[in-house]
C-alpha cells in the first residue's frame, strides 16, 4: 500500500471520530508530519488536486453525503413498506435499488470527504512551512 492510500485511510479513521474539523486536521498533521516526507507530501497534494471533482453534484455529495442519500433511503423504506403491506413483491425492487444507491452515495461521499481532509491538511502544512521560511525560521 502506497503513502497515498495510507493517508486516505488515516483520514477515514479520523472521520469516524466525533470531533471538530480543526481537531481532525491537527491529528492528521501530526501523523503526516511523522510518516511522510515533504517531497511525498507535495506529490500526494498534486494527485489530490487532480482527483477531487469540481462538478456541483460531487460537491454536494462531498459536503452533504447524508442529505444527498436521504431521498434514496426514503425510496428504500417506502418500497419495503408497500411491499409488505400490499403483498407486492415488485415493490421490494425499489427497496433494493434505493438502498444500493444510498449506500453508493454515502460511500463516495466518505471517500471524497477523506480526500478533502488530507488535501486541507497538506495545504495547511505547506502554508506553515512557507511561513517558517518567510520569517527565517523564527516565530
Beta strands, then each sheet from edge to edge (+ up, - down):
end
